[in-house]
Amino acid sequence: MKIIVIGSANMDMVMQTDRMPSIGETIHGGGFFLSPGGKGANQAVASAKMGAETWMMAKVGDDIFGRSLLDSLSGFGVRTDYMSAEPKVTTGVAAITVCNGDNCIILDSGANDRVTPDYIAGYKEELLSAAAIMLQLEIPMESVIAAIELVKGKVPIFLNPAPAVPIEDAILQGVDYFTPNEIECRLYTGVDIQTTDDAFAALTILRAKGIRYPLITLGEKGVVYYNGRDSVYKEGRKVQAVDTTAAGDTFSGALAAMITSGKSIDEAVDVAQLAASITVTRLGAQNVIPSLSEIDE
């Protein structure tokens, strides 16, 4: 049961600080480290760590970061046969500042912009034979649309709309699993989610757009989702957050892995929530995503 992730692969450059700087201000930070990241790659690692056969479609630069990312993904069990290193272009990088468990990120897409519709079309047979495909929005939008149009109605689509950009309703119609957080959801529904009732109203709007199973993550408050029969709210687990960078990616990757393995959406959400709650208690991205054995324990 192969899951193919089409998305971004970045090298994260992370630094911690006690407060965010103001414009024009220089402050001291500490704990700098490099960490393989990118929403696509993070979700692929989460899926692979949950036991799914996971393949990544992405582009990196022909540089030290690109080689490191390929090695890292392979080390986590993600197949990189469909990936390639682009000459004369840099690998995508993300400058991440972590402050009191929250973060802000500046992204340079680099080679991620080379994930083109033509590149995706070159793997048409592989995509149509997959058990599911996963998408995010750190690659060109026309490529996301091309992938959706290629497999819609034939292969389950998991779309995590982050970073959020407008998407036409005609594209969203027929998407199987749509996983925005409450901030991203506002762009697609116009609902400012303050209460559970607000979140349920947003689910109704997303369903009206033709999305089969919308799920809205609410951070520490939990998640709301439609399971095919009912709109459900599940409260978040109470943990001490250290770094939320990969929380949403962990949830998305674990959800896809569990559903593809035959779990119900209710069971899959339970596992995905637990995986994300463990991830935020650790500093980093792919390296801190828990394995299925940790979840079982």
Order of alpha helices (4+ residues) and beta strands (2+ residues): beta-beta-beta-alpha-beta-beta-alpha-beta-beta-beta-alpha-alpha-beta-alpha-beta-alpha-beta-alpha-alpha-beta-beta-beta-alpha-alpha-alpha
